[in-house]
Structures are given as C-alpha cells and as structure tokens.
Amino acid sequence: MTASSLPAALRAGAEGLYALEAATGLIIAHGTWLARDDFRSFIHHGAGTAAIDWEAAIDALHAGRLPCSGGFSELCKPSCKVGMSHQVTVAIRVLKARRG
C-alpha cells in the first residue's frame, strides 16, 4: 500500500464505526503519524482497507517505543484510546456471540 492510498484505506476500514472514524480521522489529519515507520508497523492492510491496531499503538506509546513530543503524544493518546475502546467493545460482542 502506498503512502498516498493509506488514508483512504484507513477511512474505508473505519467506515460506519463512528469512534474509529473519529480516531482514524485525527491521526490522518495530523499527518505526521502516518509518515512514521514505527507507527505504520501498527497498521494492518486488507483488500483496499487498512486498520490501526490501537491497543498495540498505545502500549508502544506508553512504553516509549513511539518517541514523540508532548504535542504528538497528546494527539495520539486520545485517538488510540477511542480506537482501543471500540476494539474492546467489538471483541466482547464477538465473544458473547460465540458463546451463543
């Protein structure tokens, strides 16, 4: 996936999931995070879509593996938390559905 197609793929992956749309939109609007190789390692690609592994990204940020200034951190943390909260909600729903 090219750098120019990544924002559209991320938007497609978050489409209809409002919390993910918001979190993804903040990261895209900022611009810098998507240009970083260390952050892009948390992005998984599909057929025309992409998704950020929010939990892994926030863990890396807290562990110092995504070094950044206070301003970068203040943008990334809320975005990751919003995205991560949605991932947890979806995971719980999937587990409940499997239990039947």
N, C-alpha and C positions, 0 to 999 in steps of 0.2 A: 504494500500500500504506500502510495506516495504522500509526501507531506501536504500537498495541496488537496488530496482527496480525503485525508484523515478527518477534518472537521465534519464534512458531510456524512462520512461513515459513522462517526460518533453520534451525530444527531439522529441518524437512522436507527441506530441501536438503542437509543433512549426514547424514541418517539412513543408518545402515549403514556409514558411513565413520568408524571409531572416532576417528581422530586429528582429523578435522573436527568430530565431535560434541563432543569434549573442548574444542577450541579455541573453537568457537562457544558452548558452554555457559559457558565462563569469561567471554566478552565479554557474554553475556546476563545472567549472574549479577551482574556488576559494575554493570550498568545505565547508567552514565554514557556509555559509548562510543556506545551506540545512540541516545542523545539528541542527539548532536553532529552537526550538518550536515556538518562536514568529514569525519567518519568515515563517515557514511552515503553519501557520494559513492563509496565503495569497495564498496557493496553493489549487486549486480545482481539484479533481480527477474524471476521467471518466473510461470507459472500456479500460484499457491499456494505457490511456493517462493521462496527467496532464497539468495544465496551471497555471501560476502565475498571480494573479491579480496585475498587475504592478502599476496601479493607487493607489490602497489601500496601497501597499507597500511603494511607495514614499511618500504618505501622512503620513503614520506612521513614516517613517524616519524623515521627516521634523518636525513632532510633538513630536519627542523624544520617541516614543513608540518602536523604534528599536534602542536601545542604541548601539553605536559602536565607535571604534576609528576612527580617521581621515582616515586611510588607508582603513578600511572596508567601510566607507561612500563613499569614492572616487571611490570605485569599484561599489557599489550598485547604487548610484545615476545615473551614465550614463546608466547602464543596465536597470534600471527602466524607465528612460526617453525614451530610444529606444523602449522598450516594450510598454510603455504607448502611444507613438506616433502612434504605429501600431494599438493599440486598438481603438484609436480615429478615425483613418482612416477607419477602418472596420465599426465602429459604424455609421459614416457618410454615407458610402456606403449602409449599411442596411437601414437606414432611407430614403435615396433617392430612393432605390428600392421599399420600401413600399409605397412611395408617387406616384410611377408609372409614 
